[in-house]
Amino acid sequence: MYNIKKIETHGRSLRVRVDPEPEREGRPALWPSVGEYPIYDPFLYTTMTTDDERNERFRAALSQLAPDRNILDIGTGQDLLWAREGVQAGAQHALAIEVIEDAFHKAAANLSAFYPQDQITLLLGESTNLQFAPRADVCVAEIIGSLAGAEGAAAVLTDARNRHLKPGGLVVPHRAVTLAAAVRLSDLLPEQPVAFAEASLPYLRSIFDWHGMPFDVRLRVENPSAGALLSEGAPVEVLDFNGDLRTEQRRTTRLAITRPGHMDGVLTWLNLWCLPDEEPLDALHMKTNWATIYLPLFESPVPVAAGDVLELTFAATLSDDGIHPDYQLSAALHTADGREHHGALASPHHGGSFRAYSIYQRLFPTS
Ligand SMILES: C[S@@+](CC[C@H](N)C(=O)[O-])C[C@H]1O[C@@H](n2cnc3c(N)ncnc32)[C@H](O)[C@@H]1O
């Protein structure tokens, strides 16, 4: 069973399905995807500064690339994390940029308390709107989403390579890939309701307040049940930050169903390389602040059997802000009885429909 709670946003009262059980270590939890919105707070920053899987990879890359170099930390956050690590690793200088004012002011207070001003320079603003010199040798930017490109990494780092980095300069991370596999949402959350975690409600409200109205937010699933996948995972979005980096992309993938079950969408997760030759961080199999994202494709679950094939087209196009991608999915499920089931989803960064899919009608009931 679930509870109904109300959130107020722009003078409108919304009913939201909420899981009555509190979140606890290892238990699945449903949240809105938060990383792609300017709503970071100390809690979210702390989930990142305490993420060892993530931090050890960024640290290893900086210890290799930062010594004697000028580094640029895009999205430094309240803790100036990679600017500080870069300087500790021997960088000549770090330029740190943060767009969220609260986080910038906290970072500025940290900077004046702990660091000589000439080692780290901090700027307020969006890297894509700022001009500065000289260009950096290395750009570190942890602006990677649970859907790898969702925070605008492709557009921001294309701009950084064109305007802020020296020719031949390097970007950390090196590569990010989003993988997808066939699932049914209720299998990801076994023996618990399909309902938001209560702790996520303030973030849901912040996203709607930021946009000015509610919309069908992407669904973040923490600790999804390990046995829920109905197919292998395959890459649907590829970001090569030091190579052929595309701000928009489209890819069709065939996912072979490996066991009988029911599917109504896909689960996506991040693989991330900070250096080219390392074992990637895998957000499905490792404990990290990145979670999986569930994307609905069919209004009701479709029975599947081993050997069925989901042909999935996954596209990222720039939203009207020119930075954050909108995602579009279309799917054809070919089942053994010779039938084809078609599904599609538009998942814009902001705006778009509200309660368009049955899953959102259930999560935001009107009565
Ligand atoms: C995922 S957090 C990472 C924070 C910190 N660097 C860390 O790794 O723990 C991303 C941060 O980047 C900031 N950000 C995203 N895009 C930016 C841009 N183009 N320019 C400046 N800041 C940006 C966000 O406001 C947020 O604070």
The ligand as a Tripos MOL2 file, in Angstrom:
@<TRIPOS>MOLECULE
LIG
   27    29     1     0     0
SMALL
NO_CHARGES

@<TRIPOS>ATOM
      1 C1         27.1120   16.7280  -10.2450 C.3       1 LIG1
      2 S1         27.5130   18.2370   -9.4450 S.3       1 LIG1
      3 C2         29.2380   17.9900   -9.0880 C.3       1 LIG1
      4 C3         29.7930   18.8410   -7.9630 C.3       1 LIG1
      5 C4         31.2700   18.5990   -7.6660 C.3       1 LIG1
      6 N1         32.0980   18.9900   -8.7840 N.3       1 LIG1
      7 C5         31.5000   17.1460   -7.3720 C.2       1 LIG1
      8 O1         32.0180   16.4430   -8.2550 O.co2     1 LIG1
      9 O2         31.1660   16.6890   -6.2750 O.co2     1 LIG1
     10 C6         27.5180   19.3140  -10.8230 C.3       1 LIG1
     11 C7         27.7370   20.7730  -10.4800 C.3       1 LIG1
     12 O3         28.0330   21.4470  -11.6780 O.3       1 LIG1
     13 C8         27.3250   22.6910  -11.7250 C.3       1 LIG1
     14 N2         27.2610   22.9970  -13.1650 N.ar      1 LIG1
     15 C9         26.6770   22.2530  -14.1240 C.ar      1 LIG1
     16 N3         26.9110   22.7770  -15.3480 N.ar      1 LIG1
     17 C10        27.6640   23.9010  -15.1390 C.ar      1 LIG1
     18 C11        28.2310   24.8710  -16.0280 C.ar      1 LIG1
     19 N4         28.0710   24.7910  -17.3480 N.pl3     1 LIG1
     20 N5         28.9360   25.8740  -15.4870 N.ar      1 LIG1
     21 C12        29.0980   25.9870  -14.1340 C.ar      1 LIG1
     22 N6         28.5880   25.0870  -13.2650 N.ar      1 LIG1
     23 C13        27.8830   24.0480  -13.7610 C.ar      1 LIG1
     24 C14        26.0450   22.3740  -11.0050 C.3       1 LIG1
     25 O4         25.4170   23.5420  -10.5330 O.3       1 LIG1
     26 C15        26.5440   21.4830   -9.8780 C.3       1 LIG1
     27 O5         26.9720   22.2300   -8.7860 O.3       1 LIG1
@<TRIPOS>BOND
     1     1     2 1
     2     2     3 1
     3     2    10 1
     4     3     4 1
     5     4     5 1
     6     5     6 1
     7     5     7 1
     8     7     8 2
     9     7     9 1
    10    10    11 1
    11    11    12 1
    12    11    26 1
    13    12    13 1
    14    13    14 1
    15    13    24 1
    16    14    15 ar
    17    14    23 ar
    18    15    16 ar
    19    16    17 ar
    20    17    18 ar
    21    17    23 ar
    22    18    19 1
    23    18    20 ar
    24    20    21 ar
    25    21    22 ar
    26    22    23 ar
    27    24    25 1
    28    24    26 1
    29    26    27 1
@<TRIPOS>SUBSTRUCTURE
     1 LIG1         1 GROUP 0 **** ****
